[in-house]
């Protein structure tokens, strides 16, 4: 089944559009998320390195470090903080309580004032509801872990037992579900404190902009603290982990560094990959509209192709089909300045060239046919014309050989001589006509007065005119013409000779020249019998004998008018013959000198 170019272009455009759409969809759903994650991880790692340098320059200045953390969040949309060697948030004094220890199992902690971070025990969103239980002067019991000179609180209880705060992750690890101590924590036995609350510190500003409000971040810090306490070699190198909660993916970065005192601290950062997930989900819904838009665009593009590309190609196809059938009558109407325009121009040129050469070939064939026909006629005419004098000469020779009528010997010799002269004249005329009809003869133009030529010819033919008692009337104007003088003399001689030959005795011959615009009309009219109408167009043919005016008995070779016709056609002028009221007139035109 043949498929049209418009259909092919439509299918190609549709497939291309859908391929582009599918590539974008696959790229966004399968690769873009990974690309986004990798790019964000790389950017955050670079930012953490910058943060580390600025942190070490701050020299434990809490206000500067908090400003660095805020700037980091603004630039990277990533929470960042620093943890001490046991996993507590450094500079967490703005969300803590000051407790004066009254008694303890450890004498080193008795009668000391310690700060207990609250973020590991209670959420910032709940503190407003429960802070009356942490009023100044309240007595509390503290269960915790001793790490060097640091106390890590696990459970905080009001002395009356009506209020309890607990670090659930650490509590489960410390006591387990059966109230047994985890083996990994046996070196850090729990200690118990009793103290009095001296002051409660709560963060200022919006809850949503505070690090303590990020429950997931705080939970990850608490989990890191548990892992740190369980693994003594945990701080050996940086790590990056994935975490997922509520179908949201997070990246967690932990980098241990040495502070100015040589203590190991941890840079803890967490970023959400939720924005790209939301964007991909939105794009999946948007693809329905995008597909409809692409399909509409494909239809419009197909119409454009059919108009701008397919239509010219179809025109070229129709044109080449016509050329194949030798029809060169039309041209491709395309003028665009591109490859199609160039192709159309080349096809038009090819069509014109083929048409020209085919026309020339047809003309050559027609010319060859005419030449063949002329050749046959010529041979037939020559054979006929030569047959009569040869027959006469043969008869004379036979008579002379037999010795019959010996007293007429001179008569027969004169008769043969006359026939030889006629044959010579015929051959000369034949050669002359052949030269003109060859197509290679070039006329050399002269400038002369036509009236002077006519006067001269009349003087040369005066004896023939006088012998027939003819009256020649000349109506000549002094006109200078441009032509081949010798050949025009030949034409005029033929016309005047014919007029003398076919004019009755004592009749008139009228020779005239008439100026018409830029031409001169030359006329030779003789009084006498008319030429039949059906013969007027044929008397210019060689050896034509349809009219009595051209019978052999009148003399001549039968080639004079054919030679005159070729001479006038080589001059490119009009000529003709017509019957007048009481005779026949031959005429031709010559160009006047400008």
N, C-alpha and C positions, 0 to 999 in steps of 0.2 A: 504494500500500500504506500502510495506516494504521499509524503508529508510536505506541506507548503512551508515556505521560509518563514511566514508570519507565525505559524504554529510552532515551528522550531524555536524561533526567537522568544515566543511566549513561554514555552516550556523551559528554555534555558534561563530566562529571567526569573521565572518562578523558583526553579531549583537553586539558582544562585542566591536569591533572597532568603529562601528557607535554610540553605546551608549556612549563610551568615548568621541568621537568627539562631539556628541550633548551636553554632559555634559559640555565640555569645552566651546562650543559656547554659551550655555545658561548662564554659569557662567560669561563669559566675557561681554555679551550683557546686562544681567539683574542685575548681582550682583557686577561685578568687578568695574563698574563705581561708585556705591554707596560705595563699600569698599574703593576705591581710595579716594573718597571725604571725607569719615569719617576719614581715616588715615591721610590725609593731614590736615584736620581741627584740629585733635588732635595734630599733630606735630607743626602746626602754633600757636595754643594756648600755647603750652609749650614754643615755641620760643618767643612769646609775653611777657610771664612772665619773661623770662630771659632778654629780651629787656628792660622791665620796671625797673628791678633792676639796669641794667647798665645805663639806662637813669637817674635815680635818683642819681647815683654816679657821673655822669658827671657834676652836679651842674650848669646847664644852659650854659655849654660850647658848643657853636654852632658847632665848628669844630669836636669835639668828637662825638656829636650827629649825625652829618651828616655821619661820618665814621661808626657809629653803624647802620644807615639806609642802607648804602651801603653793609655792611657785612650781614645784615639781608636779603637783596635781593639776594646776591650771594648764601647764604646757603639755602634759602627757595623758590627762584624764586617768591617772593612776595614783592609788593611795600608796604612800611610802612613810615609813617610820623607822626608828632605830631601837634595837633591843639590847639589853645588857647581857652579861655573860650567862645569866640563868634564865633568859627569855622574857624578862619583864620589859615593858615599854619604858624607855628612858624619858625623862621629862614629862612623866604622867602625873605630876604634882597637882595639876588643875582638876583632876578627878580622883581624889584620895581622902583618907581621914588620918589625922594625927592622933596616935594613941600613946598614952603614958603607961608603960608596963609596970604593974604593981608587984606581981610575983611570977616566977617562971621556974621551970625545971632546970634551966640553964642560968647560972649566976651571971654570965656575960651579958644577958639581955635584961636583967632585973633593973628597975628604976631607970630605964631608958625610954626615950620618946622615938617611936618609929612611925614611918609613913606606910600605910597599907593602900596599894592601888585598888580601886573599886571596880575597874572595867572587867576584871577576871571573876568577879562575884555577882555583879548586877548590871543590867543593861541601863544605858543612859536614859532610855525612854521610861524606865520604871522608877528612877530615883526620886522624881518629884512626888510620887505616890507613897514612897516608903522612907523618905528622908527624915521624918519625925522620929523614927526608931534609932536614928544616928545622931540624936541631939547631944550637944556638949554636956559632959558630965555623966553620960550613960556608961554603965559598966558592961563590958563585953568579954566573952571567952573566945580565944583564937586557937584553932588547930592548924598547924602548919609544918613546913619542912625547913630545916636549917641548912643553908648552903653558904659556908664561910660565915661572914658577918651579916648575911642577908637572910631575912625570913620570908618564905613564900607562903602566903596564907592559903589554906584549903577550905576551912569552915570558919565562919564568924557568927557567934550566937550571943543574943542579949542574955544577961545574967539571970533574968527571970524566965528564960526559955520561951518567950512569946515571939521571938523574931530570929530567923536564921538565914544567912547568906552562904552559898556553897559554890566552889569551883568544881563543877560536876565531873569534868574530864579528869582532873587531877585526883579528885576524891575516889573515882572508880579505880584508877590505877593504884592509888595508895592503899586503899582498904579492900578493894575488890568487892565482888558481890557477897562473899562469905566473910567479910570483915577481916581478911588476912592481908598482910602487907606483900605487895609485889616483890619478887626476888630482886629485881633491878633497883629497888628503892630501899633495901635493907641497910645500906650504908648511910642513908639519909633518914634516920628515924624521926617520926613525927614528934614535935614538941608542943607543949601547951602553954598558953599565956593567959594572963588575966590583966586587964587594963581598963583605963578610963579614957573616953573620947575627949580630946581637947579641942579639935576643930574639924569641920567638914569643908572640903574644897570641891566646888562644882564648876565645870567649864562655863565660860561666858559665850554669848553669841548664839546663833541659830543652831538648833540641834542637828539639822540635816547637813550642815557644813562641817560638823565635828567628826573627827576620826572615830570617836567612841560610839557614834550612832551607826556605824557600819558593822552590823552584827556579824556578817560573814567574815569580814576582816578580823574582828576580835576573836571569833571562834578559831580561825586559822592560826592566829598568834598563840592562842592558848594550846592548840594542838601541837604547834612547834615547840612550845615550852615543855610539854609532856615528853615529846620525842627527844628533846635535848637532855632532859634529866634522865632519860632511860639509856642514852647512848653517849659515852664519854668522848668518842672520836667524831661526834656529829659536826663539829665546827671546823673540820679539816679543809673543806673546799666549798665553792659556791654551788648552788643547785637551782634548778628551775623545774617546777612541777605543775601538772594540770589538775584542775579541780572543777567539778561540775555540781551545781545545785540548782534545783528548779528549772532544769533544761537550759541553764546558762553556763557557758564555759568560762573558766578563769585561768589566768596564768599567774603563778606565784614565784617570786624571785627572792632568794635568800643568799646574801653575800657576807661572809665573815671578814672583818677587817680589824686591824690593831689601832686603838686610839692613841692619843699622845702619851698616855700612862703605860702603854704596853698591854692593856687589857683587851681581850677579844670581845668585840661587840658585833652585832648583826644588823645589816641593812635589810629590812623586810618590805617588799613591795608586792602589790596585788593589782592586777588589771582585769577588766571584764572584756570579753569578746562579744558581748551582747549587741553592740551597734551593727556589726557586720551581719550577725544572724538576723536581726530585724530587717536590715536592708535587703538581704537575700529573700526573706519571706515576702517582703513588699514587692520585690521584682517578680517573684513567681506569680503573684496576682496580677501584676502589671503586664505580664507577657500575653495575657488574653487580648488586651487592647493592642499591644504591639503587633501581634500576629495579624489582627484585622487590618491594622494600618499598613503593614508590609504587603498584604495581599492586595489592598487597594492601590498601593504604590506600584506593585507589579503589573496590575491591569493598565494603569496609566502609562507605565513605561513600555508596555507592549504596544499600546496605541501609538506611542511616540516612535517606536522602532518601525512599526508598519508604515508610518507616514514618512519618516526621515530616512530609513534604510531599506525596508522591504519594498516600498513603492518604486524607488529608483531602480532597484535590482529587477523588479518585475518588468519595468519599462525596458531595461536593457535586454532582458530575456525575450520580450516580444520583438524588439528591434532586431536582435540577432536571428530570430526565427524568420523574420521577413528577409533579412539579408541572405539567409540560407536558401530562400525561395527566389532569390534574385530580384527582390523588391527593395529598391533604394529610394523610394519616394518620401520617406519620413526621416526626421532627425530626432535624436534623444534630447528633450528639452531640459537638460540638467546643467546648471552652471555653478554648482557648489565647488569651493576650492579645497577639495580633499581627494582621497583616492578614488571615490565613486565619480566625482567630477572629472578627474583625469581619465578614468576608464571610459566615461561617456564621450569625452572629447576624442579619445583614440578610436573608439568605435565609429563615431561620426566621420572622422578622417578616413578610416578604413572603408566605410561605406561609400564616401565620395570618390576615393581612389579606385575602388572596384567598379563603381558605376561608370567612371570615366574610361577605364580600360575596357570594360565590357562594351560600352558604346563605341569606343574606337575599334574594338574587335568586330563588332557588328557592322560598322561602317566599312572596315577592311573586307569583311566577307561579302557585303553587298557590292562593294567596288569590284571585288574579284569576280563576283557573278556577272556584273555588268561588263567587265573586261572580257570575260569568257564569252558572253553573249555577243559583244562587239567584235571579238576576234572571229567568232563563227560567221557573223554577218559580213565582216571584212573579207574573210577568205572566200565566202560565197560571192560577194560583189566583185572582188578582184578576179575570181575565176570566170565570172560571167563577162566582165569587161575585157579581159584578155582573150577570151575565146573567140570573139568576133574578129578582131584584127588578125589574130593568128589564122583563123579560117580563111580570111581574105588573102593573106600572104601565101598560104598553102595553095590556094586555087591559082593564084598568079604564077607561082613557081611551076605548078603542074602544066599550065598552059604553055609557059616558056619552054619547059623540057620537051613537050610533045611537038613543038614547032608550029602549033596552031596559031593562026592570026599573027604571023610574023611581022606584018606591017604595023601592028599595035604594040610592038615590043616596048617602045618608050612609054606608052600609056601605062602598061602594067608595072614597069619600074617606078613610075611616079606614084602609082597607087600604093605599091609596097612601101615607098619612102614616106608617104603620108601616114600610113598605118604605124610605121616605126616611130614617127614623131608623136603620134597620139599615145603610143605605149610609153614613150619616154616621159611625156607630160603626165601620164597617169602615175608612173612610178615616182616622179618628183613630188606630185601631190600626196601620194600615199606616205612617203617618207616625211613630208611636212606635217601631215595630220598626225602621224604617229609621234612625232616630236612634241606636238602640242598636248596630246592626250597622255603623255608619259607622266605628267605631274611634276617634272623636274625643270621644266623650261621657265626661265625668269625673264619677265619683260623689262627692258631698259627704257625708261621714260625720257622723252624729249619735250621741248617746248617749241611749238611752231604755229603758223597761221593756217587753219583748215581751209580757208577760201583759196589760198595760193595753191595748195595741193590739188584741190578740185579743178582749178583752172588748168594746171599742168596736165592732169590726167585727160581732160577733155581735148586738149591739143594733141596728146598722143593717140587718142582714139578718133581723131577727126576724120580719117579716111574711112573707117567702118561706119561712122555716122553719115558721111556724105554718100557712101555707096547705097544706103537704104533710104536716102532722101529724108532723114529724120530732122526734127527741129528740137534743139536742146534749149530749154529756158532755165536760166540760173538766177536764183534769188539768194545771194550770198551776203553774209555780214562779215565784217573784219573781226574775227575772233581768234584769240591766241589760246590754244589748248595744250593740255599735258597728256601725252601719250607716246607710244612707240611709232615714230613717223613712218618707217618702212612698212610695218604691219598694217597701219591704218590705210596707207596707200594700197596695200594688197586687198583689204576689204572693199575700199571704194572702187578699185578696178573690177573686182568681182561683181559688185552691185551694178555698176554702169554697164559692164559687158553683158550681164544678164538682161538689163533693160534694153540694150541695143538688139540683143538676140531675139527677144520675145515681143518687141514692139513692131506693129505693122508698118509698112512703108508709108512715108508722108505723115506719120503720127508724131506726137510730142513726147519728149522726156523732160521732166521737171526735177532739177536738182536744187535743194534749198538748205540753208542753215538757219536755225531759229534759236536765239538765246533765251534760256529759261533759268532764272536765278543764277546758280553757280555752274550751270551746265550749258552745253550747246547741242541741240538736236539736229542731226544730219539726216536728210531724207532724199531718197531716189525713187521717183514715181514714173512709171511708164504707162502709156495708154495701150489698152489691148484686153485680151481675155482675162477674166477673173480666175483665181485659183479656188477650187472647191473648198468649202469651209472645213471639211474633215481632213483636208490635206495641208492646211496652213501650219499646223504644229509639227508636221512630219518632214517638211521640205528641207529642214536643217540636217536631217539624217543623211549619212553617206550613201550614195548609190540609190537614193529613194526614187522610185519611178511610178508613184501613184498618180502623178499629174502629167498631163501632156507637155507642160512647160519644161519638163526635165527629160524629155525623150532624147535618145542618142542622136536622132536626126538633126537636132538643133546644135550639135557640137558640144564640146566640154567633156570633162571627166566624171562629172557627178559628185565631185568632192569640194567644189568651190565654196558652197554655202556651209558645209560642215567645217571647213578650215576657217571661214569667217566667224562662225559661231564660237569656235575655240579661242580665236584671237580676241574677240569682244569679251568673252568670259574671263580670260586672263587679265583684261583691263578692269574687270569688275564693274562694268557698265550695263545698262539696260539696252535691249535690242528687240526687234520684232519685224513682222510682216503683216499687212492687212490689205483687204480689198477696198479700193476707193470707188467713187461713183462710176468711173469708166476705165478702171485700170487696177494696177497693183503698186503698193508702196512699201519699200524696205526702209527701215530707219534704225538709228542707234544714237546713243548719247556719249559725249566726251566731256570731261571736267575742264572748266576754264582755269587759266592761270590766276592764282590769287594775287 
